[in-house]
Amino acid sequence: MSVDGVLNVLKPAGITSFAVVSRLRHLSGEPRVGHAGTLDPEATGVLVVCFGQGTRIIEFLAGARKSYKAEVELGVATDSYDASGKVVHRSEPFSVSREQVEGVLRSFYGSVDQIPPMYSAIRYKGKRLYQLARKGIEVPRKPRRVQFFRLELLEWRFPTIVIEVECSGGTYIRSLAQDIGLALGCGAHLGKLIRLKSEPFHVSEAVPLALLEEASTRGCWQCYLYAVDEVLLGWEAAILDRKSESLVANGRSISLERSCVFSQSVDRCRAYSTDGRFLAVLRRKEGLWHPEKVFHLADGSDTENRCSFADSGADEEP
């Protein structure tokens, strides 16, 4: 039987995001499993994992806002931009003030062109960058436009600073740490990292991987799954009549009734049948609504019986 839905997983340190997906694929028996934004092996926190038809909304979740708590070590730069890499620069002695750090953080607000680290999964001529980096090969990387919505200095423990970052999807916090060091003139690298939020999910509700695996031995791990459309509840919704439902099911564009006309800023919406079944993600195109993603989900949802991490009696913070 197909498993369709989304999990908010609390990723532990010391394991890759790919390994988490592999373990959940084995646990679920569902071949279609993927995550919506990788975390480095030593990073912890929210890892959004999608199953079955849930994998079709990965592109929407991957681009959602993310929030992180990061420890940045000033004075030492590494080739990987984190603690796992080889030291390439050390400033001894050096002096940096709290005011200087806060000023540098303010300079990153808004849109920034960020260069991804060599130790990343981005492809270059068919090879992953980290594969080239391990061979000592460095290649030019195209800057990526990212956005920083909030950067706050939480703790000053010189030479360690603790910051909270809210940013667009696809942002590398390791690159941010590297750039902070360059701006301060002392070098820096990322120490610890926790992903606090990957919209719409928060770390306080994330389920530990070990708890999911334990629940699978009792046959109840699926109670932690979110329904595919539940993850998109922040979107506008349209109820389709039978004619429109049939057109959408066959990939045809439709015009929505006046009661479902949204503001021009809305370019996507959820579509439901009159009996409440989630049908599709519709995208506005040339005055009509085109079925961008059509779903064929089983009737009903287990979301009313979904377990929460709090139900397990475990601590909520990683």
Phi, psi and omega in degrees: 000136181292141175253120182237125178159192185222138177247141170260097187264137173270100183287132175276166175284157174085016180215142179282158175298324178298320180293323176299314179299318180298318180293323179285330174295316178294318181297318188272334187075006179266120182290333183267094180224136178203160179255162185250045179135109187291152169242141178299157184308318183273355179280153178235175175112203189292122170234112182277121183241129184249144184237144173055232180292346174296335179294344182283349177253009180305319183299328179285321182285324181296328181272000183286162178299146177235152174231141183223153166246122187231140170260123180247127181264113180278150174095349181225124176250145180234164182288338179262356182071007176224184186289346182279347188270176178279135179292125180246350178202139177222127179260112179218126344280170176208160182224129177222136180264160176300321181296323177297316180297314180297324177294319178295318179300318179297330183291344181268353181303144177090207183275134182222141172273113185250133177269122180296152177289155175298323179277078178211169184270006178297143181269143174225111182052045175087353180243148175290143180301322182294332177294321177290319182299322180294339177266006180079016181261126175246133181236157177294139178243139179286133176298148176244137178281118178236168180232138173248119182266334179203134172224115185234132175278110183273318183220143176244102180232060187316130009270017177258135172239145177246124183234154171245133187233130169245125189212174177283160175298148180089002179280136176263115179289332174299318178294324176299315179300316177300316182292326176298315179298320178294318181294326180277343180080013183242351186080155179193161173215163180280128175269266180261153179217131174236127172275114183277328185207140169224100191310133009264017188261147179237151183298332181295340180249006181287143183259124179301143180303319181297323179292321177298317180292324177292319179295329180294332178290340177258004177071025184232019182295333184291348178292348178269355182285140169265141174295152184304312183286337180297329180290340183255021186296343177285352180273159172293156181231147178233138175260123184262143172283175186297322180296312180295323178300316180295319179297314180297318180300334180257016175077019183263145177285154180222163168253137182274153178297160181304325182293345182249015179283123182256170177297159183296341179285345180272115180249354176221151175208163174272143178241135181232155172280171180294338178264013171090008178281136177285123187255315191192164164260121180258144178237134180289130181209115177053046175084352178244172178246119184259135177289099181285320177223124177251134184244148176233074185267154176296149178297144175086172182210147178266012187295331179293334180257013184293139176283157170245161179300326181297331180298337183281344182082007181274162175294146185272335183270144180289000000 
